[in-house]
Amino acid sequence: MWCNEDAAVETKKTGYWELHDGTRALQIDEIPAVSCSSCGMEYHEDHVVEEIEDQLLLINTKKLGKVVSFKELMATERFLKKNYFKFYN
């Protein structure tokens, strides 16, 4: 996406997210990512970042440890059905 090379591949990376209430940060392992060996860029696509942000708004984050995998985070039971603060098309 960034350098238009075919060398970019899907991978998984660790990321760090500050909770919306600012009380702490989480380490999230195995987040889907893109890595390009040509330019060295590593990034999480926008839709993945949105999924994480929405999920963190919709779950009880007090039940999460300091480290969680992306899969575990996304499987955490929601107490709201959707992000009501987000505008949907």
Phi and psi in degrees as a GROMACS rama.xvg file:
@    title "Ramachandran Plot"
@    xaxis  label "Phi"
@    yaxis  label "Psi"
@TYPE xy
-83.9535  -45.8934  TRP-2
-109.012  -1.13911  CYS-3
63.2809  22.8872  ASN-4
-88.8668  153.486  GLU-5
-83.217  0.0994815  ASP-6
-78.1755  -9.80695  ALA-7
-70.4897  136.069  ALA-8
-132.474  153.599  VAL-9
-75.878  140.477  GLU-10
-149.746  -170.397  THR-11
-131.68  136.9  LYS-12
-133.355  163.613  LYS-13
-92.4064  140.946  THR-14
-134.993  163.947  GLY-15
-125.133  129.003  TYR-16
-124.42  129.588  TRP-17
-83.2314  133.045  GLU-18
-65.1504  152.917  LEU-19
-59.6458  -29.4463  HIS-20
-84.7154  -2.24352  ASP-21
74.6159  9.59397  GLY-22
-76.0696  -29.1123  THR-23
-167.981  174.739  ARG-24
-119.081  154.73  ALA-25
-115.291  147.866  LEU-26
-97.6671  123.439  GLN-27
-113.352  116.058  ILE-28
-93.1506  156.492  ASP-29
59.7777  40.7176  GLU-30
-78.581  130.913  ILE-31
-54.7205  134.316  PRO-32
-146.783  173.958  ALA-33
-124.41  135.261  VAL-34
-130.101  132.535  SER-35
-115.499  116.827  CYS-36
-73.3501  -17.8558  SER-37
-75.2751  -49.3113  SER-38
-106.412  -11.1428  CYS-39
85.4783  -0.0612058  GLY-40
-70.7789  136.603  MET-41
-130.231  130.199  GLU-42
-155.136  159.754  TYR-43
-99.2885  131.158  HIS-44
-66.9592  152.785  GLU-45
-54.3018  -41.4486  ASP-46
-65.5579  -31.3248  HIS-47
-71.3261  -43.2422  VAL-48
-60.7442  -42.7108  VAL-49
-61.4797  -41.9388  GLU-50
-59.1893  -44.9312  GLU-51
-65.2817  -48.7545  ILE-52
-58.4723  -45.5405  GLU-53
-63.2167  -46.1049  ASP-54
-60.8  -40.888  GLN-55
-65.8663  -25.816  LEU-56
-78.6143  -25.6112  LEU-57
-101.25  -1.73006  LEU-58
-120.052  167.359  ILE-59
-84.4707  97.96  ASN-60
-69.6099  -15.8203  THR-61
-66.292  -20.0499  LYS-62
-82.9674  -8.58518  LYS-63
-87.3116  143.609  LEU-64
-77.2404  -172.052  GLY-65
-74.7273  -23.7839  LYS-66
-129.441  132.207  VAL-67
-144.089  148.478  VAL-68
-84.206  158.307  SER-69
-57.2289  -44.3264  PHE-70
-61.4831  -44.5365  LYS-71
-63.8305  -42.6364  GLU-72
-59.5964  -47.978  LEU-73
-70.605  -20.0249  MET-74
-88.9166  -7.39426  ALA-75
-65.9999  133.92  THR-76
-61.4981  135.024  GLU-77
-90.2384  145.929  ARG-78
-100.844  -7.94022  PHE-79
-124.305  150.226  LEU-80
-77.1037  -34.7766  LYS-81
-154.032  170.043  LYS-82
-80.4562  102.842  ASN-83
-75.756  -8.2302  TYR-84
-90.9931  -5.68215  PHE-85
-97.6189  138.096  LYS-86
-85.1846  124.374  PHE-87
-103.791  143.501  TYR-88
